[in-house]
Amino acid sequence: MADTEFVPTPADTPAERATADRQALEDKLEAVSIPTGPLTFGAEPLAAAQSAAESAAAGASCAISPEEATAMALAPVWPEVSGGSSEPPSPMTLSRYDNQSGLYDPAGRDGLFFNPGVGLWQMDSAGLGTDNTAGEAIDSVWVSDFVVPYIVDKYCGAINGGSAAPAARATAWSDWNACSAGDCDTVYWRAYNDGIGAEPTVDRYGGGQARTCSYEGSSHDCLFVDVANAQGADWWANPGSGQSPVPHPFYVLRAGDNEVRVWLAQDSGHGVDVTVTRPFGGNARDALSWTDGRGLCDTTEGRGAC
């Protein structure tokens, strides 16, 4: 089948877009809730964060211990993605409050939706996640190596600039709106004083499956993301939890200067493979290109356009 190119033309006017952005933020803030019991984290994600924290603390420009760095780096995760659940935060978490028209399949098919915020730290294409894929944001090793030193560096920059520790922590968390009301400082002290339990049933990818895919004639590492397999707190996978759709299972990979997400027809039920690309540096809300008839081959499992 020949490719059919869709170039999205979001219906949002600038005023409507601003309203949608503001509403998404308000909805997210209303949903902020942290568990009241002991804090737990997936065993592999916790080990990844601790390893990154140890390296960041050793190279920091201010005095910070690995334990402080770990607690500080993980503090935004619970307010961002736990939904108050006592289950460990899921590395697969997909944002559910973004509802801008540019994120939808232009053909209007259900379950074909580009969730812009992804993973434990909700790496968003409008911010810290602009240069990574959803697969990298879900990969707790990759994302820990990115986010943990980033948070430590911001903290030390504030300390070295004369800030007291509480204000420096607030600066370090300023990229996460869920921290704006002080919840992250509450979690920080709980994590630092009481520790974080390791849950072995939540792995590195939180239920995502690492595969190898052939896409446009080249082999790529890819991740198969099926929300039905989410490990840990999965409140966000409930269709009633949030404003935006729950996506059908999709593949995600890095191809050149683009993030690529592919829905195979056999997973979406729409009778055609659908690919969406986002150029790195682009905000998904107005930077997506959709293509019908272009799929991929999951060479690990022998499924798709093989």
N, C-alpha and C positions, 0 to 999 in steps of 0.2 A: 504493500500500500504506500502510495506517495505521501510524503510529509505534508501536513496541513499546518501552516504557521498561524498561531494566534498571537497578536500583539495586544496585550491588555490595555484598555483605555478606561481606567477607573472613573466611575460616575461622580466620585466625590469632588465637589468644588473645594477650593482652599478652606472655606469656612466649615464645610461639612467634614473635611478631613481633620481639621483642628478639633471639631466637636467629637469625632470618633476617637481620636487619640486621647482626648481628655476623659471621655467616658471609659475607655479601656483602662486608663490609669486609676480612675475612681473605683472601678469594679475590682481591680487587682488589690487595691488597698483595703477595700471592704472584706476581701477574702483572706487577708493576712491572719494567720492563726498558728500558734506554735504548740506543740504537745506539752502536756502538764507533767508527764512521767519522765523517766530516764531518757536521755537522748541516745538514739541508736543510729548507726550508719552502716551501709553495706561494707562487708569486710574488705573486699578489694578496693572499692572507692576510698575507704578510710585509710588503707595502707598507702594508696597513691597520694592522698592529700598530706599525710604525715611525712612521706618521703620528700615531697615538694617543699613542705614547710621546713624540714631540716636543712635542705639546701639553701632555701631563701634566708633563713635565720643566720646561717653561717656566712653568707655574703652580704648581709644587710649593713646599711650605713648607720644604723643606730642599734642600741642594745635591745634585743628581743630573743626570747628563748624559742626553741622548736615547739614547745607546748603552747606558748602564747601565739605563735604564728599559726599553728593548727586551729586553735579555737577562734582566732580572729578571721581566718580565711573561711572557715565553715559556718560562722555565725549567720551570714545572709541566707544560707541554704534553707533552713527551716522556715523562716518567714516567707521566703519566695515560693517554695514548692510543697511543703508538708501538708497544707490544708488542715493543720491541727491533728493529723493522724499520728498514732503512736508507732506506726510502721516506719522503717527507715526511708528517707527521701529517695525517690527513684531517679537514677541517672537518665532514664528515658523520658522524663517529664516534658510534655509539649504544652505551650501556652494555650489557654482557653478563653482569654478575654479580649483578644484582638479580633476586630470585626470589620476592618476596613475592606472596601470592595476590591482593592487591588490584590488581595490575598486569595481570592476565589478563582476557580476555573472559569474562564470567560464563557465557556459553553454551558455553565450552570449545573454540571453534573455533581451529584452528591459525593461526599467523601474525598473530593479532590481539592484540598485546601492546604496552603503553605503556612503552617504554624511558624511564626517568626522567632519566638522565644523557645529555646531548647536547653534541656539538661538541668543539672543540679543548680547551676548559677544563672539559668535562663539567659544564656547568651543570645542576644537579639541582634538581628541584622541592622537595626537602627543605632546600635551602640557597640559594645565590646565584641559582639559576634559578627561584625560586618565582614571579616576576612576569614571566617572558618565555616565549615559545613555543619549540618545537623549531626552528621556522624561523628565529627570531632568533638562537638559539644556534648554528645552522649558518652563518648569515651572518657571515663573518669581519669585515666592516666594522662591523656592529652590535655584535657581541660584543667586538671590540677596543675600541670606544669606551666600552663598559661596564666591561670587566675591567681594562684597562691603567691607567686613572686610579685605580681601586679599589686595585690592588696598590701603586701609587706612593704613594697617600695613607696606606695602612697602614704602609708603610716609613717615610715621613717622620714619621708620628705616633710610631713607636717611636724613631726617631733623636732627635726633639725631646723625647722623654721620658727620654733619657739612655742608650738602648741603643747598643751598638757595632754596626757595620754587619752582621756575620754574624748577630747576634741579631735585628736589625731585618729582615733578609731573611727569616729564619725566621718572624717575625711576619707579614710580608706574604704568606707562602705557607701560613698556618695553615688556610685553608679547604680545602686539597688534601691528603688523606691520603697520597697518593703521595710527598709531600715529607717525611714524618715521619722517614725514615731518612737524610736528608741528600742524596738523589739530586738534588734541585733545585739545591742549591748547586754540586754537581759540574757540572750542565748550565749553570748560570749562568756559571761561569768559562770553560767551553768556548765558549759563545756569545759572551761578551765578548772573550775573547782571540783566538779563531780565526775568529769571524764565522759567519754563517748563509748557506748557499747558497740561491738562489731557483730554484724549479722551476716552469717555465711551464705544465706539464701539470696542475697543481692550481689550480683557480680559486677565486673568492670563496666559492662554495657547495659546493666539494668534490664536484661531480657532482649536487647538488640542482638542480632546475630551477625558476626563478622564473616564476610564472604569475599570472593573474588569475582569481579564482573567484567565482561567484555562490553565496552560501550564505544560505538563509532570506530571500531577496528582496533582499539587499544585495550589492554588489560589494566584494571584499576582495583585497588582495595575498595570495598563498599560495605555498607551496613544495611541489613534488612530490618526494618522497624515495623513491628506489628504490636499495636497497643494492647492486644489481647494477651501478649506475653510479658507485659510490664511487671517488673519486680519491685517490691517496696510499696510505698504509698501510691495508690493508683486512683484516687478520687477523681483526678483530672481526666481519666479515660472513660468516665461515665458521661453519656451524651447530655445529661441534665446539669453537668457541672461546668458552667461557663457559657459564654456567648457564641464562641466560634465552634465549627464542626470538629468532630473527631475524625481524623483522616483514615482512609483505607490503608492497608499495609503498603509501604513504599520502600524503595531502595534509595540510598543517598551516597554520593561519591563526589570527589574533587576531580574536575577535568579542566586542565589549563587554568584559566582565570575565572572559572565558574563553579558555583555549587550546583549540582544536578540532583534532582529528585525524580524518580521514575515510578509510576504506577503501572504494573503489568495488568493486562486485561483479565488474566485469571485471578488476580487479587482484588481488583476493583469491581468486576462484573460489568464493566461498561463496553466490552466488546472491542476495545482498541487500547493499545499501549499509549500512555500519555506521559510526556516529559516536560518538566518545568526547569528553567535555568535562571540563576541569579548571578550577575557579575559581582565578584568580590568588590566590596566598597559600596555596593548598592543596597538601599533599604528595600526589603521585599515588598513593602506596601505600594511601591510605584516602580519597581525595577524588574518584574518577572516577565519571562517570555515562555509561552506554552506551545507545545507541539504535539499533534496527534500523529500516531503511526511510527514514532521513533521509540523503541524500547531498548532493552539490554538483555544480555545472556548472563544469568547467574551460573558461572562455570563451576562453582563449588557444588551446587545442587542439580545442575543440568536443567534449569527451568528458564522460561522466557524465550527471547528471540535467539535461539541457539542453532 
